[in-house]
Amino acid sequence: MTKIKTMMTKVMLGAMTLTTLLATSAGASAATVTTPATPVVQTTVQLKSRPNTELQITKIHLKPVTTKKISSQVQTAVDASALNLDQKHSDDQLK
């Protein structure tokens, strides 16, 4: 009985795979539309043999920062944002 069940499962899976493949190929062939060829456009770009460039070197000096300092700056920004929202809310209530 299990052999028949296994065989029927394989047959059903094969049939579903075949149906999917046929549907996909039919949809793909229906989706392709022949379009007229577009004309070929040729462009040329001329560059100077020696471009006029300048090289500027900039040094960036970073100071060591602790996580406590970063946390304090983030908290200050959050507090300022909250204060700004509170003021806007109060202004809207007064209007």
N, C-alpha and C positions, 0 to 999 in steps of 0.2 A: 504494500500500500504506500509506503514512504517513497519507493522508487517511482511509482506513478505520479505521486505528488511532486517530487523533485523534477521529473521529466516535464510535467505540465507547467511548472514554474519557469523552467528554462525556455519552453516553447513560448509562453506568454511574454517573457522578457525579450526574447528574440523578435517576436512580432511587434512589440512596442518599439524596440530599437529600429527595426526596419521602417515602421510607420513614421517615426521621428525623422529618420534620414530622408525618406521620400518627401515628407512635408517640407523639410529644410531646403532640399535641393529645388523643389517646385517653387518655394517662396523666393529663393535666391534667383532663379532664372526669371521669375516674373518681375523681380525688382530691378533687374538690369535693363536699362533702356539705351539704345544706341543713340548717340548724339553726334552731330557733325563735328569734324575735327576743327579745332581752333587754329588760326594761323600762327605760325612761329614768328616770334618777335626777337630780333637780335639787337642787343645793346652793347656798347663799348664804353669802358671807363678808363680814363687816362689819369695816371697818378704821376706826380713829380718824382724824378729820380732821387732827389734829396729833399725830403719835406723839411720845413722850417719848424723844428720842435725845440722846446725848452724843458729841461729837467729840473724840477724843484724838489728838494729833499726837506721833509718836515719831520722833526723829532717830536714824539709825544712822550711826555713824562707822566707816568702814573704813580700816584701816591698809594701806599698800602692802606687798605681800608678794612676795618673789622666788621664782622657780621652785626655787632651791636650798633655800629654807626649806620649801616645800611638799614637795619630794622627801624631805627629812630627816624631816618629820612622817609621811609615808606609810611610809617605811622603818621608823621607830620603831613604827608601828602593826603592820606586818607582822612585825617581830621579836617584839613582845609576843604576837601571835597564835600565832606558831610556838612560843614559849616555853610558852604556855598549853597547846598541844597536846602538847608534850613532857612537861609535868608530868602531864597526864591519862593519857598513855600509860604513864608510869612508875608512876602510882598504880594503873592497871589491872594492871600486871605484878606489883605487890606483893600484890594481893589473891588 
